[in-house]
């Protein structure tokens, strides 16, 4: 895509580029052992390229991205995933692509990573809870995998299912949600060029607490839409019953596009706190990606279809 269509951020929002390198110093600190146990083996990823997305933004620090997470499969505290995700085994790992498609396939994760060219995209991530980050994801467009699978005319939605294993994911021992975690997109949302299957951050393999070995990234939607540690991708005719929409349908809609005009029943969505910053900032419609994705919802009442 052309660089001039990349969402812009004010110079005052830019964090020093040096924070990228400070992760090495952090690993020498008092939290190093706890964090390292939750990281996957840092095997070399295939060659990847940088893109225009987010080049005028600066990512949050490695420490922030890997220690402040929602991943309820490992606990409900923000630091629980970093402390508890060491139990996750990311090899061997397979991803089943199935349902209404002509070429279903079960992929070995390493074959899948090598099958599609990887690229780095720096995206904003907005949590429904009112906090945000900027993260340098490494992955490939979901559209490439969808084209390979060749969905049939019956395929209207794509369903994503996370691993269910209480030994590896101790948070699943409690009925916080109806496990396994399930999310979904309309097929046109899944095919959009912004929708990414991520296998890394900061040029390294995806840490376990961030959704290793493969996760979804949909930057114009609230973060919980981006399913982690995916084991199954299904093409379906009917709208999937997603985890949070099933748990609290009055609070979490199927679409969950970032919309500052639609408050959560218990808090405003008009502003957000960027992790690492003191003052809150205004939340942008579609998380700042409206120029790219608003057309997907032309004619829809986005207050009704939240």
N, C-alpha and C positions, 0 to 999 in steps of 0.2 A: 504494500500500500504506500501511497505517497506520504512523505514525511510531514507535509504541511497539513495533513488531516489528523495528525496525532493530537490527542487532547493536551492542552497546555496547562502549566502550573506557574504561578507567580514566582519570581526569583526569591522572594522572601520565604517560600516554602521549601527551598532546596537545602538539604542537609549536606554537610561536608563529605566529600568523596572518601575521606580517610576512614570513615566508619566501616566501609567495606572491608578494609584490611585489619581492623581491630579485633576481628574474631579470633585471629591467631593468638593475640595477647590474652583474650578472654579465656581461652582454653588452658591457660597457665594458672588461672585464678582458682578460687576456692570451690567453684561449682563445676570445674572441669570434669571430674570423674563422673558425676551424676549425669551431665549432659552427654558425655562421650558414650556412656552405656546405652543411650537411646538413639544413637546415630547408626545408620547402616554402614557396612564395610564400604569404604570409598573406592570402589572399582571405577576404572576409567569409563566414561561415557563416550559414545561415538562423537565424532567431530560435529560441532554445532556453529550456527552463525548468529550474529546479533541482528536485531531488526530495529525499525524506527520507533517501535512502540515504547514510550516512556523514557526515551533517551534524555529528555530535558527534566526528568525527575530523578531524585536520589532515593535509593531504597532505605528502608529501615535497617538497623544493624542485624547482623547474624544472631546476636544474643536475643534481640527483641522478637525476631521472626521464629526462633526455635524454642523460646521459653514462655511465650504468651500465646496460648492456643486453646481453642475449643475442639476437643476430640473426646467426646463422652465415653467412647469405648475404653478409655484409659483413666476416666475420672472426670468429675465436674469442675474441679479447680483449674485455673489457668496454667498452673505449673505442673499439674498432674500428668499430662502427656509426656513432658520431658523426663519426668521421674519414672514413669511406669511403662513407657513404650519399648523399653529394652527387651521385653518378652516377645515382641512381634518378630516372626521369622519371615523375611522377605524373599528367601530363596529356599526351596523351589517355590514358584508362584505362577499361576496361570490366570488368564482372563478369558472368559467364555463370551463370544459374540454370537447371539442367537436370536430366535424369534422370527419376525416377518422379514426375512432377508434371503437372498438367493445363495449367498456364500457364507453360511455360518462357519465358525472356526474357533477352536480353543488355542489361544496363543500362549506360548511360553513367554514370560515377561522379557527376557533378554532378546528373544527373537522379535518381539513387538517393538522394543526400543530401537532395534537396528533397522526395522522395516520402513520407518518414515523419518525423513530428515528432521533433525532437532534444531530449534531456534530459541533464542532468549528473548523474552518479552517482559518488560517492566510494567506491571499492572498495579493499579490501586485495588485494595481489598477493603470492603466496608462490611463490618459485622452488624447484624440486626440489633445488637446490644448498644450500638452507638459509638463504637471505637473503630479505628481504621489503621491500615498499614500500607506501605508500598513495597512490593516484593518482586525480585527478579526471577521469574519462573523460567524453567527450561523444559521444553516439551514440543509437541507437534499438534497441528490443528485436528480437532476431532473429526472434522469433515473428511480428512484423508482416510481415516479408518472406516467411516461410514460409506464412502465411495467404494472401498475395497469389499465391504460386506454386501453391497447392492440391495438396499431395502426394497421390499415389494410395495405395490400401491396401497396395501393395507396399513403400512407403517405410518403412523401419525405422531408417535411419541417415542422417546428413547428413555429407558429405565436403567438406572445405575444401582448396583447392589454391592455393599461393603462386605468384607469378610465377617463371618460369625464364628467365633471360637473363644469361649470363655477362658481357656487356659492362656491364650495369647493376648486376649483383650479383657482384662479383669473387670473393667467397667460394665461389661455386658452381663455380669452376675447380678446386677440390680436392674429393676424394670423402669429405668429412666425413660426409655423409649421401647417400642416394640421392635426388637432386634430381628434380623439385621437391619442396618441403616439403609434406607431406600430413598433415592431422589429421582427426579425426572425432568426432562425438557421436551418441549415441542420439537418436532423434527427440524423445522426451520431454524429454531434457536440453536439446536445442536450443530447444524450445518454452517452457522454463521462463522466468518473468518476469525472472530475474536475468541471463540470457544476453544479452549486448549486442554489437551491431556498432558499433565505435567509429570515429569519423572525426575525433576531436580530443581534446586534453587542455587543461586550464586555459582553456577557452573559445576556444582557437585550433585551427586545422587541425592534424591529427596530424603531428608531425615525421617525417621519413623514417626515422630510426633507430628510431622507435617503431612502425613498421608502416604508414606512409602508403601509399595514401590511405585504406585501410579494413582493419580487423583485427577479429578475434574477441576477446571478453573473457568468460571463464568463471571467476568469482572463487573458486569453491569447489574448483577444480582447480589443480594445479601449472601454473605460467606457460607451459610449453612447449605446453600444449593450446590456447592462444589464438593461432591462426595469424595471421600478419602478411601485409600486402601481397597480399590475396586477389584472385585473378582468376577462380576458378570455385567454385561451390557446387553440389553434386550430391546428389540424393536417391537412395539406393541401398537394396537389399534386404539385402545382406550387410555385415557389419562391415568398414569400410575398413582397409586396411593402412597404418597411420600411420608417419611417418618414424622416430620414436625407438623405437617398439615393434618395427619391422623391424630397426633397427640394433642394439638391445640388449634383446631381449624379457625377459630376466631382471632388467633394471633399470628398465624403463619400461613399465608396463602400459597397456592401452587406456583404462581409466577414469581412473587417476591422480588420484583424489580426494585432497585433502590429508588425511593420516592420521598423526598423531604416533605411533601404535602400530605402523606398518609402516615399518621402516627401509629406506633404500636399502641395497643390498648393501655399499656402501663407507662409509656414514656414517649417523648417527642422524637421524631426522626429528622427534625430540621437542621440539627447540628451534630457534629461528631468530634471525638477526641482522637487525633492522630497519636498513636503510641510514641512516646518520646517527646511530646510537646505538652506545654502547660495549658495554653488557651485552646478553646474549641474553635472549629471552623465550620463554615456553612457546608451542608451536604448538597451535592449537585444531583440533579435528576439523572437517573441511570448511571450514577457514580461518575459522571463526567464523560460518558461514552454515548450520549444521546445522538450525536451526529451520525454515529455508525449504526445504532440499533433501534432508534425510535420508530423507524418505518415498519418494524416487525409487529408493532402494536397499533398501527393506523386504524382509527375507528373504534378502538376498544376504550371502555371506561376504566382507566387505570386505578381509580379509587374503588371500583367494584371488584375488578380482577387484580387484587393486590398480591 
